[in-house]
Amino acid sequence: MVAAAVDMVLILVFAAIGRDAHHREEPILGVLLTAWPFLAGAAAGWMIARVWRSPFSITRAGVPVWLGSLVGGMLLRALTGQTVVLPFIIVATIALAVFLVGYRLLLAGASRLRRRPGR
C-alpha cells in the first residue's frame, strides 16, 4: 500500500513542521503525539471510503483521506484535551489538503502527460 505509506509520511511531516514552528521539546515523541489523531482520522477515511480500491484517485482517495485526517484529527484532539483553535484548523485544512490531495493531483497530471499522443 504505497499510497497509505505516503499518506502516513506526509501527515508525520505536517506534524513535524508544526512542532518545529513552535519549538516544542521531544522531537520524535512529540511528532508522534501530534500526528496520532490525524493518522487515526486518515485511517478512518481510508476505511470509510475504501480507498484501497483506487488509492491514487483524487476524489475517491485524496479527498476522503484529507477530510478524515482533518475532521477525525480535530475531533480526537478535542476529546484528548489538545489544542483546537481556529488558526490551527485553518492551517491544518490547507496543509493537509496540499499534502494529501496535492501529490495525487501531481500523479494524475503526470499520468495525463504520459498518455498524450506524440510523447
C-alpha positions in Angstrom: 0.0 0.0 0.0 2.3 2.7 -1.3 -0.4 5.4 -1.0 -1.1 4.6 2.6 2.6 4.9 3.4 2.9 8.2 1.5 -0.2 9.5 3.4 1.3 8.5 6.7 4.7 10.1 5.9 3.1 13.3 4.8 1.0 13.5 8.0 4.1 13.0 10.0 5.8 15.7 8.0 2.8 18.0 8.7 3.2 17.3 12.5 7.0 17.8 12.4 6.7 21.1 10.6 4.1 22.3 13.1 6.2 21.2 16.1 9.3 22.8 14.7 7.5 26.1 14.1 6.5 26.2 17.8 9.9 25.0 19.2 8.5 22.0 21.0 10.6 19.6 23.0 10.8 15.8 22.5 11.2 15.9 18.7 10.4 12.3 17.8 7.9 11.5 20.6 6.4 15.0 20.1 5.8 14.5 16.4 4.1 11.1 17.1 1.9 12.7 19.8 0.9 15.5 17.5 0.4 13.2 14.5 -1.6 10.3 16.0 -5.0 12.0 15.9 -4.5 12.9 12.2 -3.2 9.4 11.4 -6.2 7.8 13.1 -8.5 10.1 11.2 -6.8 9.3 7.9 -7.1 5.6 8.7 -10.8 6.1 9.2 -11.0 8.0 5.9 -9.3 5.0 4.2 -11.7 2.5 5.8 -14.9 4.5 5.2 -14.1 5.4 1.6 -12.5 2.0 0.8 -9.5 4.0 -0.5 -7.6 0.8 -1.3 -9.8 0.3 -4.4 -8.4 3.4 -6.0 -5.7 4.7 -3.7 -4.3 7.4 -6.0 -7.7 8.8 -7.1 -8.2 12.5 -6.2 -11.9 12.2 -5.4 -12.2 8.6 -4.2 -9.0 8.7 -2.1 -7.4 12.1 -1.7 -10.5 14.0 -0.6 -11.7 11.3 1.9 -8.3 10.8 3.4 -7.8 14.6 3.7 -11.2 15.1 5.3 -10.8 12.0 7.5 -7.5 13.2 8.8 -8.7 16.8 9.3 -12.1 16.1 10.9 -11.1 13.0 12.7 -7.8 14.6 13.8 -9.5 17.7 15.2 -12.2 15.6 17.0 -9.6 13.4 18.6 -7.5 16.4 19.6 -10.5 18.0 21.2 -11.5 14.7 23.0 -8.0 14.3 24.4 -7.6 17.9 25.6 -5.2 19.0 22.9 -5.4 22.5 21.3 -8.1 23.0 18.7 -8.2 26.7 17.8 -9.4 28.4 14.6 -6.0 29.4 13.3 -4.7 25.8 13.7 -7.8 24.4 12.0 -7.2 26.8 9.0 -3.5 25.8 8.7 -4.3 22.1 9.1 -7.0 22.3 6.5 -4.7 23.9 3.9 -1.6 21.9 4.7 -3.3 18.5 4.8 -5.1 19.3 1.5 -1.9 20.3 -0.1 -0.1 17.2 1.1 -2.8 14.5 0.8 -4.7 15.7 -2.3 -1.7 17.5 -3.8 0.5 14.5 -4.5 -2.5 12.7 -6.1 -3.1 15.8 -8.3 0.6 15.7 -9.4 0.4 11.9 -10.2 -2.8 12.5 -12.2 -1.2 15.3 -14.2 1.9 13.2 -14.8 -0.2 10.3 -16.0 -2.1 12.5 -18.4 1.1 13.9 -19.8 2.4 10.3 -20.4 -0.8 9.4 -22.3 -0.8 12.4 -24.6 -0.3 11.4 -28.3 3.1 12.3 -29.7 5.0 11.8 -26.5 
